[in-house]
Amino acid sequence: MLIRWLLLLWAALVLAAPAQALTQAQARALATGDTASRIAALNELVVGVPDGQAAALIQALADDAVKFTDTAVFVMKDGKGFDPVTGAEVPVPDAAEDVINNNQMRSELDAALALVKLQSPDAKLRLEAVKTLASDPSESKLPLVEKTYAAEQDAQVKEALGNLLFALQLSSPDTAKRLAAAEALGSVGTPATKLLLTERAAVETDPAVRSAIAAAIEQIDGRLAWGERLGVVFTGISLGSILLLVALGLAITYGLMGVINMAHGELMMIGAYATYVVQNIFRSYFPGAFDLYVLAAIPVSFLAAALVGAVLERSVIRWLYGRPLETLLATWGISLILMQAVRNLFGAQNVPVENPAWLSGGMAVMSNLTLPYNRIAIIIFAMLVLAGVAALIAYTRLGLFVRGVTQNRKMAACVGVNTARVDTYAFALGSGIAGLAGCALSQVGNVGPDLGQNYIVDSFMVVVLGGVGQLAGTVYAALGLGVLNKLLEGWQGAVLAKIMVLVFIVIFIQKRPQGIFAMKGRSAEA
Amino acid sequence: MQRRFALKLTTAALAASGLLSLPAQAQDTIKVGVLHSLSGTMAISESVLKDTVLMMIADQNAKGGLLGKKLEAVVVDPASNWPLFAEKARQLLTQDKVAVTFGCWTSVSRKSVLPVYEELNGLLFYPVQYEGEELSKNVFYTGAAPNQQAIPAVEYLMSKEGGGAKRWVLLGTDYVYPRTTNKILRAFLKSKGVKDEDIVETYTPFGHSDYQTIVADIKKFSAGGKTAVVSTINGDSNVPFYKELGNAGLKAKDVPVVAFSVGEEELRGVDTKPLVGHLAAWNYFMSIKSPANTEFIKKWTDYAKANNVPGHKDKPLTNDPMEATYIGFNMWVQAVKKAGTTDVDKVIAAMGGQTFPAPSGITSKMDEKNHHLWKSVFIGEIRADGQFNVVWKTPGPVKAQPWSPFIPENKGKKDEPVVQAKK
């Protein structure tokens, strides 16, 4: 947004100076006709530096804010039409059609805008412009880039421009220049450079340049390999943190309490739908604070799922303690009821949950490694939830009661613990954590009535593998499975990776039925 | 004892005669079977097709019915359960004696009902794009064959205008449609001089939601040359994929993704921001401007509002399979009128060469021989509002090739159903 303002400001400044004027014919050629002729018109316009009106029209085209009829072109702003040449407001006929850009046109427009930006007084804008140009280098830009390079003062921008220059010179007819470019590019090390070098290698005839290109590619590959390795570790941890979140609630309801809760996935779904509802409330009532809706959704999804969990426990599950088969069937039935209830309330379609701006995009750590913000946030969130649950179980009175009741129910009752109430609280806690998992899942995947079905098997796998009744086991199992899955996926593809992980778990449980961590003491035999 | 037995016998006889007399009454209507999943994973896509057929039936009845009789819908729910499709199809044909069935979405469900329709000589209209490699006398395919969707889309991406892609990622969910389509595409790409190392084929399980590794692989692969992704990912798995692409900084203009299963309906439950600029290939888009489309959209909007179709009553959307159902139904009505009967063999004979002004703006024609529609192919770019901008289209309708010439085993197969001799 800021960039656009600066650009407009700059465009206005240039407007005052005499420059090559935009004609109606040029505007029409730019907005209508087939892509090839429009690009030709665009290139004609940017031979010199496009002036204010032309730049404004190009910007409007890139923003999809231009309409046209058989005779005229309109730049649209706030529902009003303006003449691209004179800038005067003109009425837009109903028959006017939107100018449609395809991807090729769009990247040409971006490149043209980058040329405009390259002349900007702001070094940051210039650097950005160089990056845009570098992503799709074309020879026609060479003279302009050379000129700018000579005049550039800022060291950082000058270096980037230098690299861009090398990239452009890679297809120069002068062998010496190509050789120099190939040698220099090896140290740039971005995937875009590699692409450029690979493309050149395919058509290069000079043996010296060929070997220089091969050496440069090798150099780049060495750098990229590190980014790839780190990427695998990160994706593994990210998947592991999601598995941890979905399994943590189950670690309490199944692990500690022994309830085989087939409706666990649906409690996650309720958490995700709670997030959706909070999002809609924020959109209609607090549009200014929309980006913060996720923070508000965290407690809401916890409470919503915990409440449903408490009702379930009080009405159904508490009659079935110690009867695992009946519990399994009853909770499976409940899961179907919950899914259908949500279908009736919200419809069978998935509902849209938007990422707030601060969870969109990613952090470019290396040229080929971008860590998405939503994944980073979920890893941190999973750690916080884990710390919270561990503290709750270890240090609070409720935690003490839960541990007491799971270890020896009768004894706990004898010393005055209201075991029925503790059961309800513990089940509600496990359900609430499932709700939190749902809130997190809404930021990476789809929110629909079937959401929970995709995770129920995974969460049982994690809890059983980790060792029933052990929070620490759940953590190790989740992260271990996440990283293992991603390593296998990189090697054998997603389908086989899933199968191999399942086979691994089956064999592991055969050899060690108690899981990674076994319960010690008397309760293990109970 | 004796008396009781006699009593039972009389009741049984009465019941039998009652049952026998039922079909006689039912002759006053023409029954139309609707075989779409209304529950389970496919309900998202299929339930709206059921409503489309119901809308057409109501519409036809308002015009006075067909051959002087009213149409009557028989709706069954095969619940996204493939074997159940076959059972329900048998029920429609033997118990309800429907004159025609509109149904199925996934290829596996179609494969499941196919033997039933062939055995009992039923008539099925199948409205979804599919992988081809099939031609049955008892089925009319109103969706696209691979050469009416996949191949033009790839040709577009290869063209200068589409970005001039040199390397290809064929990404799909692991089942018959993506596997077969990718087999055809691989053969096609090879015929265009693309080398094997410039093609990767990747599959994911159903419901896959973690695309981090795949996106990282695409990123790495795209460093070797201009890359395009052809996605046959099923339904809602697309959303996490596009989200991951956007977060990893891969833009549509760097690595365009063309999808064959993403339409207006699939984009409904989606935050479209990360998808803008990616492509979809269909034979119809809701945003196409034509008088037939305006009429189609208006009909659907009115119907959805009047009948409280969930989702559509607030935001009516039309899509390609709905259009295919619409065309198929209208052609069946025309064919029945031409034949003067609903007899399956006579209707099949009358179907060939039927034409209908399609909402996509062309005059759609049922091929005289091969049971497929002639279709125009459109490439659309996803817009922020979940609609599509048409950026390219074929010059005219394309004839379907159910037996793809890019699969060597298809050589010599006839472009019309082989009628087997009656036993």
Interface residues (C-beta under 8 A of the other chain):
Chain A: T35 A36 D98 I100 N102 N103 Q104 R106 S107 D110 S135 P191 A192 K194 L195 T198 E199 L224 E228 G231 V232 T235 S238 L239 I242 G347 A348 Q349 N350 V351 P352 V353 E354 N355 S360 G361 G362 A364 N368 T370 P372 Y373 N374 R375 V444 G445 N446 V447 G448 D450 Q453 N454 K486 E489 G490 G493 A494 V495 K498
Chain B: T41 A43 I44 S47 K160 E161 G162 G163 D174 T202 Y203 T204 P205 G207 H208 S209 D210 Q212 T213 I214 A216 D217 K219 K220 S222 A223 G224 G225 K226 D236 V239 P240 K243 E244 G246 N247 A248 G249 A252 K253 D254 P256 E265 R268 G269 V270 D271 K273 P274 G277 P310 G311 E381 N389 V390 V391 W392
